[in-house]
Amino acid sequence: MGTSGAFTRLLLKYGYVGKATYRPCGTLLRDNLRREWRRHILRSGEATVLPMEEAWPDQINADSPEDLQMLCAAAKELVDSESSFGLLLSSKSSKPLFVDQSSQDQRIVTLEQLLFFPAAGEEARWMTYWQRQRLRWWRQFSRRPWAFRLEQTGTQESHVVHTESGPLERLWSRGRLVASAGCLETAAEAFLRDAHQEGPLGQVLSLHPGLAPFQAAVATSGGLTSLKLLAQLLQKQLRGTLAVYSNPSLGSSLPLDDQLSRFDEMGVVVVVILDDATLKTGVAHVRHRDTGLKEQVHVTDVCTRLPLYLQTTAESSS
């Protein structure tokens, strides 16, 4: 679960982490996290929440009454100021999110902050509401939901905590403000640790389909030129609806098991397998990362079946 040297090498190999930059897989994972985080809050069924974005790092302080007043003024034409409403602020910050966080880490991180302004007398209800909603969000993307818990740290503050990664999101209430703040980079680290499995067949990143940098890939077992062309066409068609990894080994002599092992390490959820028989029968195999099971699907049905298959997988994982 994410502490071995092999795990670190895997993350470096596929670009989840780097010495100075976010490499491809890490950037895609962080972008997916941001999309899901914002979607969860902005589409809340019980609350009006509007998005905002900070232009420069560390310009807005959620503990400053002046800054909060300025933010409210920016949204006053769009909301009923007498009703409960919120702002979801995206920003960059170099300040520690938690009081006991190491001050040695001065990196600039990406914050998602909910600043919610309850109607008079509804502060406690909304604090409870957002605590439940945010814990539910973390758990729905986890392979091990029980590893995430809500920890009360004071009468007006609580943290969403992960067993291995520690505190991830801070929620607090102060006067007419109910707020939460979390770091996307820390969230990405937590979900990578949560998804990592190491077994006799190798390493697997069992990332949720909504977070995985690549949801699908196409693999070939056979070296016929026409098979490679079919695989490339299928990749192109799938790319219109899914995040598809462009397999550089199509039509090569690389064994199928080696291709599948690579995809498992990357966190690819499903793989469409084509072989020489596919050219005769039109039948492909869809292989799932987490079970290793293969399902027969006609190549003409792959583009319609795969999105539905991934949706079902995501719902069963939540």
N, C-alpha and C positions, 0 to 999 in steps of 0.2 A: 504494500500500500504506500509506495512512494518514498522510501528512504534509502534504497539501495543504490550502489554505484551504477548498476545496470540501468536503473530507472533514470538517473541523471544523464547517462550517455544516450539513452533513447530520446530524451527531450532535446538534447543538443543535436542529435542526428537528424531529426525531422523538423527542426526549426521552431520548437515550442518556446525555447529560451535561447538567449545569446549573451555574449559578454557585454554588449553595449546597446543592442537594439532588439526590438521584437521581430523575430523572423516570421516567415510566412504562416506557419501553423499557429504560432502564438498570437499573431495579429488577427487571424481569422477567428480564433477562439474568443479573444477579447471583444471583437466586434459582435460576435453572436451573443455573448453575455450582455453586452450593452443593449442590444436590440430586445432581448427577452426581459431584461430588468426594466427598461422603460415601458415596454408593452404592458407588463404586469401592473405597473402603477398608473400609467396614463389611461388604461382601459378599465380601471376599477369600476365595478358596477354601482358602488354606493357613494363615490366621491368625484368631484370635479377637480382634476389636476391638469395644469398647463405646463408645457416644457419651456425651459429657459437655458441659456448657455453662457458661461462666463468667458469673456474675451481674453483675459490674461490671468495667469496663475495667482492664487492667493489674494484676489481683489475683494472678495466678499466673505464676511465672517458671519456665520449663522448665529453667533452669540451676541452680535452687535444690534441693538435696537434700531440704530440709524440705518444699517444695511437692510434689515428686515422691512423697515418702513419704505425704503426705496424700492425693494422688490414688489411689495404690495401695490405701490403706486403704479408700477409698470403693468400690472395686471388688472387694475381697477375697472377699466372699460370693458373687460371681458367676463367679469364675474359679478355675482350678487354679494356685495361686501358683508351683508348681514347673515349670509349662509356660510356653511363650512366650505372651504376650498383649499387647494394646495398648489405648490409650484415644484416642479422637478428640475433641479439645477445640475447641469453637467459642468464640471470644472476640473482644472489641474491644480494640484497642491503639493507642496513639499513638507507640510506640517504633519506631525503624527496624528492619526485618527483617534487613537486611544491613549489615555493618560499614562499608562505603564509601558507604552511602546518605546522601543529603543530609539534614542535620538541620534544614533550613529548613522542610521539610514536616511540620507538626505535626497534620495531620488524623488523626482516629480512623478506623481501617480494621478490616475484618472478617478475622480470621485463622482458618484451619483448621490445627490442629496435631495431628500424629500422635505420640504418645508410646508407643513400643513397648519392651517389656521382654522380651528374649530369655532363653531358658533358658541356664544356664551353658555357656559354650563355643560358643554359636551366634550370637554377636554379628556376626561377619563375614558369615556366610551370610544373616542377615536384613537387614544393610545392603545387600548386593548385591541381594537380593530386592526391597526397597522402591525402590531406585534404578531398577531395570528397570521395576517396576510404575508408578511415577510418571511416568517419561519416556513410557512407552507411553500413559498416560492423556492427557497433553498432546497427543501426536501424533494420537490417534484423533479429536480434535475439530477438527483443523486442516485447512485447505485445502492447506497446504504443510507436511507433517510434517517435512521436512528443516530447516525453520526453527527447530525445537526441538532442543536438544542437551543432554547432560549434561557439565558442566565440573567437573573435579576442582580444588578450591581448597586442599586440604591433605590430610594423610594420613587424616584422619577427617571431612572435610567435602566436599560437592559441591553444585553448584547446577544446577537446570534453567534453561536460558537460552534466550531468544528472540532471533533475529537483530536485530529492530528495538527490542524493548522491554527487553532486558537480562535480568538475573536475575529469576526468577519464584517459584521454590520452593527453599528451603534444606533440605538433608538432612545430618545429622551423626550421629556415634556418639561416645558418651562413657561409658566404663565399661559398666554393664549397661543402658544406654539407647541405642536407635536412634530418631531423631526426624526429623520433617519439618515445615515450616511454610510456608504460602503465604498471600498476601493476595488475597481475592476481587476487590477493586477493580482491582488490578494485572493479575490474570488476565483480567478483562473487557476492559481496555484492550488487552491483547496479542491477544486473539481478535478484537476489532474491527479492529485493524490488519491482522491476518492475513487477515480476511475481505474487506477492502475492495478493490474493483476499480474502475478508472476507464477506460472505453473510449469509442468513438465514439457509442454509444447511451446513455451516461450512467453513473451510479455504481450499483454493486451491492454489497450486503453479503451475501457468500456464507457466512453463519453455518451451522454444523452444525444439522440438524433438532432435535437434543437441546438446543441452546442458544438457538436463535432465539426471541425473545419471542413471535412469532406464527408458527405453522407453516402456517396456511392462511388464505385469504380468498376471498370470492365477489365477482365483478365482473359487471356487466351491460353489454351492448351493445344498446341499444334503450330506448325510453322508455315502453313499455306498463306500465300500472299492475299488471296481472296478473304481469308479469315481475318487477317489484320485490317483489311479495308472495311469489312463488316463491323468490326469492333470500333474502329474510328468513327464510322457513321453513327453507331449506337451512342458513343460518348457524346457526340455533337448533339444528338437529339435529346439526350437526358439533361444536358447542360442548360436547356431552356427552362427546366423546372426544379432541378436539384443542384446542390453543390457537388460537382463531380471531379474526381482526381484524374488527371490525364496520365494514364499509365505509360511510362516510357518503355515498358517491356513487351508491348503488344507485338505478337508475331515473332518474338525472340525465342531462344532456346532455354531461357530461364524457366526452371520447373514451376509448375503451378503452385506447389506447396510453398515455395520461396516467395512467390508473389503474394499469396494469401497471408503469410507470416508478416510481410512488410505492411500490408494493409491493416492487419490487427494491431501492429505496433503504432501505426499512425492514428488509429481510432476510426477508420472507415467502417460505416455501419453495415452496408450490404455490398456484395460483389456479384456482378453478372458474369458468369463463366461461359465462354464459347469454346467449343472444340471442333474438330474436323467433322464430326457427325452433325453439328449444327447446320453446316452447309447443305446437308442432305435432308434433314428432318425439320429444320427450323426451330428445334427445341434448344433452349438455353437452360442454365441452372442458376438460381439465385441463392446465394449462400449468406447466412447471417453471422455476423461477427461473434455474437454472444453465445450462440448455441452450436455453431458449426454445421447446422442442418442445411440441406440443399433442397430447393423446390423447383420442379420443372415448370418452365414458362416459355411459351412460344415467343420468338423474338419480336413479332409484331405487337405483342401485348406488354412488353417490358416497360415502355414509356408511360403506359396508363396504370400498370399494376404497381410499379415501384413506389411512386408517391403515396399511394394508398397503404402499401405495406409499411412504409416508414411512419406514416401517421398512426397506424395501429401500434407499431412498436413504441412510439413516443407516448401514446396514451397508456399503454400497459406499464411503461417505466415510471409514469408520474404517480 
